[in-house]
Amino acid sequence: MDLKQLECFVRVAEFGSFTKAAAVLNISQSVVSRQVRQLEVELQEHLLMRNGRGVLLTGSGQRLFEHGKGILRQV
């Protein structure tokens, strides 16, 4: 896990959207999606439930979101 992956995940979780997170991060939606997917693969956990209207956090995603916010604040 690296900080870029964590930041992408936290922003997606905050906004409930890959597109909105990409706009805030000023990177393409495909990069955000790829970063979050790599994080899920590394952790061997589904962090987000994707649907046509955005994303929702899984239980694991909620725990990482809470910890991730704190980590990003400290950095």
KEKE-535946 format. One record per residue: residue in one letter; x, y, z of N, C-alpha, C, CB in turn. Coordinates in steps of 0.02 Angstrom, whole numbers, plus 50000, padded with zeros to 5 digits. Glycine has a CB too. Layout:
<lodos>
AXYZXYZXYZXYZ;...
</lodos>
This chain:
<lodos>
M500424994150000500005000050000500455006250000499525000050061;D500275010949958500645017249960500145022949971501045018349894;L500425028949983499995034650000499535036649942500425040550020;K499765035849881499345037649823498725033149820499755037149757;Q498825026749831498265022049832497785023849888498505014849840;L498055025249947497645026850005497265033349993498075027450067;E497595038349966497255044749953496685043849902497755049949929;C496815040149850496295038849800495705035449833496565034649742;F495835030249872495295026549905494895031149951495585020649945;V495235035049992494885039450040494455044450003495405043050085;R494705047349950494305052249912493695049049879494745055749858;V493785043049851493215039549822492695038149876493445032849788;A492925035949934492465034449989492105040750012492845031250047;E492455046350016492155052650038491615054949990492695058050044;F491755054649926491295057349875490815052149848491695060349819;G490955045749860490515040449835490545039849759489815041749856;S491095042249730491145042449657491875042749635490755048549629;F492045038549587492715038849558492805045249519492835032749513;T492295047449484492335053449443492455059649485491705054249401;K492075060349539492165066249583492845066049617491605066549635;A493055060149638493715059549670494265061449621493825052349696;A494205059249559494705060949508494745068449497494545057349442;A494165071749496494155078949485494505082549543493435081449479;V494385080449604494695083549662495445082249663494375080949727;L495645076249644496345074449644496715076949582496415066949648;N496335079449534496605082049471496995076649432497055087949485;I496705070649430496975065149390496395061749355497385060049435;S496535057449308495995054349270495635049049312496275051149206;Q495015047949294494605043049329494905036049323493885043049301;S495205034549267495495027949257496095026749305495725026949185;V496475032049318497035031449365496765030249436497475037849364;V496245033749455495945032849522495685025649527495375037949534;S495335023449477495055016649477495615011449483494645015449414;R496145012349446496705007649446497045007549515497215009449391;Q497135013349545497455013749611497035010149664497545021149631;V496385011249663495945007949712495935000449700495235010849708;R495914998349638495904991149622496554987849645495804990049546;Q497124991149635497764988449658497774987649734498344992949635;L497484992549768497444992149841497024986149862497144998749869;E496454985149829496034979449845496394972849832495384979749804;V496764972449779497144966449763497684965149816497464966849693;E498054970349834498574969649885498294967449952498944976149893;L497724970149970497424968550035496994962250032496994974350059;Q496864959849972496434954049960495754954949993496774947649987;E495484960949985494834962750013494464967149964494904966350081;H493804966349959493394971149923493264976849971492714967849897;L493444982849950493354988749993492744992749974493964993149989;L492534992149911491964996049886491474991449849492205001549839;M490834993049856490324989849816490144994749761489694987649859;R490294993049700490174997549644489474996349617490704996649589;N489125001749599488485001149566488415006949516487895001249617;G487875007149481487785012249429487745019349456487175010749392;R487625020149520487545026849549488145029049590486935027149591;G488665024949593489255026749632489515020649669489095032349680;V489775021849729490065016449768489835016949841490835016649765;L489835011249874489705010749945490275006949977489015007249960;L490435008450039490975005050074490744998250100491225009350131;T491184993350095491074986950129491294987850202491474980950093;G491214982750242491454983150311492204984450314491284976750349;S492584980850274493304981850271493464988950246493634976550226;G493094991050197493194997750169493065003150221492744998850110;Q492555002250262492405007150315492975007650365491755005250351;R493255001850384493815001950432494425005350401493994994650453;L494585003750339495155006950306495035014350297495295003650239;F494425016350281494255023350273494395027250337493515024150252;E494175024650393494285028150457495035028750472493925024450514;H495395023350465496115023550478496475027750426496405016450479;G496275027150364496595030750309496535038350316496295028650244;K495965040750339495885047950351496405050450401495185049650376;G496495046650454496975048550505497685048550479496915043950565;I497855043550440498525043050411498655048950366498605036450372;L498175050650323498275056250276498315062850312497705056350225;R497955063650368498005069850408498705070550436497485069850465;Q498995065050459499655065250489500205066550438499795058750525;V500085064450376500585065650324500505072650300500515060650265;
</lodos>
